[in-house]
Amino acid sequence: MAAAAPPPPPTEPPTTMPETALPRHPVFTRIRLATPSDVPYIHKLMHQMAVFERLTHLFTATESSYSSTLFTPDNKPFRSTTIFI
């Protein structure tokens, strides 16, 4: 068996972003606290993360379990679980 070739030397990172990497339209973002109406999206995001990590066999959360855990009268933002969207 032949020895593996050595890896190529590191290249210098570009000093500017290539023109093709810039968005062709304005990008708008908004950060806000999640609300109970966001539960389906939170559930979908968490499930997609489990799929990505190949842990779906451990994923047992439901939308109702998220609602009852995250959005109760006792759970105040920044004093309990806080979700930013």
N, C-alpha and C positions, 0 to 999 in steps of 0.2 A: 504494500500500500504506500502511495506517495504521500509525502508530507503536505499539509494544507498550506496554501499560499498565505503570506502574512496579510493582515488587513491593510487597506490603503491608508495613507496618512490623512489626518483630519484636514478638512478644508476650512478656510476662513468663512465665518458667517457673513451674510450680506449686510451691508451697512444701511441699506434702504429697502423698503418693501417693494417687490416687483409691482409694476402697474397693473398686471392681471390679477393681483391678490386684493386690490381695493374694491369695495362694493360699488356697483354701478347705480345704486339707489340709496337714498338716505336710510340709515339704520336707527330705529328708535327702540329704546329699552325703558322699562319701568320696573322698579323693585317695589313690592308691596307685601304685606302680610297675607298669608293664605286665609281663605274663608271656607265655610262648610261647602259652598258650591264648587270649590276646587278639589274636593275629595276624589271624584273620578279620575282627574288628571294626576293627582298624587299617587293613587293606586296604580295607574297605568305606568307612571314613571318608575315606581318601585319594582313593579313586575318586570319591566324592560331591563332594569339593572340586574335583577335575578337571572334573567335569560342571558344577559351578557356575561355574567360571572358563572354561568352554568350551575346555578343553585336553585332552579325552579322546584326541585324536589323538596326544598326546605321552605319554600314560600307558601305561607298559609294565611296571609292577611286578606281581609275583605274590605270593601268600602265601608260597611257598617262598623267594622272594628276600628278603622281609621277615624270615622266620625265620633265614635264613643270615646276614643282615647285622646284625640287631638282637640276636639271642640266641645268641651264641657264648660259649664259656668265657672268651675274652679280653676281651669287652665287659663291663666292670664299671660299675654305675650311677655316674653323675656323673664318670666318667673316659672315657666314650665317649658314644654316642647314648643319651639317657635319655628315656623316654616316660612321661608321667603320664596315668592314666586317671581 
